[in-house]
Amino acid sequence: MVFNSFSLLLLLLLSLQVWSYEAPEDKQDVFATRACPAFLTFINAAYLAGVTVELPCHCKPQQVQSVVWFFRKHLGSYEDTRALSDRHGNKLLDSSQVPHSGDLSSRFSIRLFSLLIFRAGPGDSGIYICGSAHQDFFYGYDLDIQKNKRRQASKRLLTSEPLYQVFTSYRPWTVCDRCGVPGEQVRVGLCYVHSRFLHVRYRRANQTVASCGSGAVPRAFGKSFRQSRVGAKLKVRSCQVTCPTQPPQSSKLLALLSFLGYSHPADQVLTLGCPGARPNMAVAWDRGSKPIYRHENSAGGNLGAMTPRLIIDTGHHLVFQPAKIQDSGVYYCWLQGRRAAEIHLLVYVRLGRGQSLFSHPDFPAAVYVVLQSYAAMTAVFCLLLFFRAVVRHHRDAAETHMD
């Protein structure tokens, strides 16, 4: 349940996306200047597990007004390629309610020709192709989703004539995720392989480098390569920056963009995502005025101890495992060092079979609050009646005196 019209609109956009998208008439010239390649190649893209991945369809013929995305596992045959669409018109569920273990069919959406995969996992790795309903293929991706591992294997495997080298490639540190208060920075390291024997159909700027889970890696490397793979890494460090001086935004715009409301049953897993967050963005979470830090609440394997029930996963989501009544409150998320959203969370008890209202442990306190409120309202009502009677008495006395 959501509490305002913007939340309804957001959920409508998140949950009522059809499986394919049809372009409006006045937007067909977007792809006029970019021709599709004559020979389909696959762009290598690697991400840390848990993030929301967006795969844009960068080219298509102008006469094609709707696209269909196709998926195939890396080791699968061409006969295993399937369309990520449903002729019955099924629609995506609310992404905040999709579990991490959900099937791919419940975690993707097609928007403006781009494919979005919510909370991608290693099982989502494979070949993704943008095409048409007639199985014409326009643009392809070689997607590699890597899981954060606690133990790291050998970084390099050498033979008498080295066939490949395995290493970790680190991305730059993100900006500080908060301003004005102590914050954190995140750095992601992913596994890559360097070899002269990579498949020519899988393209990168450097033709001799690909991610470790890419389809470009020859199967002939075999078991020894899998044992030498370096797992993905997630590093966190503390930071603090001052908030920049910026012109104040319109109060109406802030009210429209910053308020979200969620209602969720207790004792079930709840995942909160920050609207507009991207994989390489700095994202932070607060409960009220209290920051929630990654080094204390994290799903990463090499970030120390983690709280078993409340975690920040590698995709920047705030996960309650499970949600409790005491988790109700106001939560804030930060994007790139600025507050981006205010989320009002209500966790309620849903009674099941064999349970009664009177057996709930909070029932006496609820009855006390209700009776106290009723007594207060009764007292106010009696005071109003008494005040009205006093006023009427003085008015009648004044009229009698005048007579």
Helices and strands as residue ranges (DSSP letters): H 5-15, E 21-22, G 25-31, E 42-48, E 53-55, E 66-72, G 78-80, E 82-83, G 95-97, G 104-106, E 108-111, E 114-117, G 122-124, E 126-131, E 137-146, E 165-170, E 183-194, E 202-203, E 209-211, G 219-221, H 222-228, E 233-239, H 251-258, E 259-265, E 270-272, E 283-287, E 290-292, E 310-312, E 318-320, G 325-327, E 329-335, E 338-348, G 357-359, H 363-402
